[in-house]
């Protein structure tokens, strides 16, 4: 029993320590999933040994008692938290408890909304005027942040419309958009002043709880309401939670558009899955959904405990963050000379995917994290985004750990690395004399969207360069069977096949040729738009800033990169020498394409879903030959969305923006009309 008592004492103190880091310092060192596990473990122990627990334990309390310099405020009505669930089994348990208390009422209507990963706030209005704003704190006592909240643009200082209560508490979530979070950290790094934030939630909390409101004013915070606290007796509260949101919208608040009424378990699970799928595409962080009984009458009947209401639950998404160990850093040299640090991790499973590497982007990220080899780190994987190290658990740092030092010489050619004043990237400027850059460029040159030389990969490129058969891309057209047969595992059949593919690459569209040049920041879509604009290589080589600036997707920076590339004599010499070995085709109009030309000429097109009747690359090329432009993202500028099977979020965006949608059947009919 003494061991159990000691363990309970330890885990309670550990949880309180992490609550302090999270709520008070905005510097959590544990992923949410690890913290949730500790709480769940404590609850299980309490169920087994209730005699060792008092009411003053973390599982009975909300948040953390504020100890900062801000003025403390006692809430008129307690600000509760939410119980968490993590599976369908947990959901059915939650629902069975409700039905047991209500006597098995059928067809309960629920309201589902996003669980924003932000900071809970209470807004007190008297006669429609905002008189006080306070953080949740421990649910009873919070911090007065009224002056700071005045600088959050989507929190009305005065309620709009009629039927405004004598007093009312509006509760919701303060959060920060991804783009504003990234901008904030960039400014901190650029000025070398202040603390770098590990995630948008910490940035929002730190920005709101400033002693100087002018600092808050410079940081873009947002607010979504998610409930009503206390209100005057003369006010007729709407009968449902959803109607309360509608009322708040009338008063001037912005309501989250993803909020939805549902009346079945299937609808709830579908909503959960849909939001989980869209999570990585949202402009702000969420970590689950919130399920609330819509009827205010039923909410009041169910009541709440000391910690959370009995009529609502947070259904959290699977962990996107886990702890692992940093084994090493690999500094990779890119095609344009940029040095990219890549973290080598002890493998860990996140959302069903084994994570071994994480992108560290640049030197500023290494400085922000203060990385040491052997560190215990928090790794996040969001959707299909490359895994990222969020922060380091300093408490677990080993005594013999070594700080990560960014190299001063290129790992490939040992030349001195350079960093320009207006860039965060560090570069090797050796160009193709750096073997790493040469190999990366050659891989780019042979790729499908460039010269489309098939049957050649990184292994063959490495051998060709190491054997000095390839010193520039011009050497591709001097390769012969004898050279190829000297490579490892290369047979006569594969050698002849590769030579045939190289021969076919001599006939290439201008768009592919431009892309193959590897001009900095000029991707395949920009290359296609450049080819449509200039039509011939000679015209492209004579391009100027004014003509470039008129092309969609070509801004000042990309235009500068193009002109810098074309201003170098060695590049022009290389292009002209290469072009003599090739037949470069401009975008040509065929007579049989005249009907489609009228439809797709000068139109912007986006694809989504898996195509069954067409090969996507070939279809893209066909549209480009008809004068269309291909984009990756849906916007008001897009004319057509081409859809296949299993469409993504682009489909919903297109419907909202009234973009014309063409499925494969419609496309086939259009092509058959001629």
Secondary structure, DSSP 8 states (H G I E B T S, - for coil): -HHHHHHHHHHHHHHHHHHIIIIISS---S-HHHHHHHHHHHHHHHHH-GGG--S-STTTS-S----SSS-EEE-SS---B--EE-SHHHHHHHHHHHHHHHTS-SS--EEEEEEE-SEEEEEEEETTEEEEEEE-TTSSEEEB-HHHHTT-TTS-SB--SS---SEEEEEEEEE--HHHHHHHHHHHHHHT-S---SSHHHHHHHHHT-SSHHHHHHS--EEEEEEEEEE-TTS---SBHHHHHHHHHHTT----TT-EEE-SHHHHHHHHHHHHHHGGGSSS-EEEEEEEESBHHHHHHH-B-SSBBTTEEEEE---SEEEEEEEEEEEEE-TTSBEEEEEEEEEEEETTEEEEEEE--SHHHHHHHT-EET-EEEEE--TTS--EEEEE-GGG--TT-EE----SB-TTT--B-B--TT-S--B---GGGSHHHHHHHHHHHHSTTTT---S--HHHHHHHHHTTS-SSGGGGGG--HHHHHTSTT--HHHHHHHHHHHHHTTEEEHHHHHHHTT-TT--HHHHHHHHHHH-SHHHHHT--HHHHHTSTT--HHHHHHHHHHHT-HHHHHHHHHHHTTSEEE-----GGGHHHHHHHTT-EEEEESB-SSS-HHHHHHHHHHTT-EEESS--TT--EEEE-BS--HHHHHHHHTT-EEEEHHHHHHHHHT-
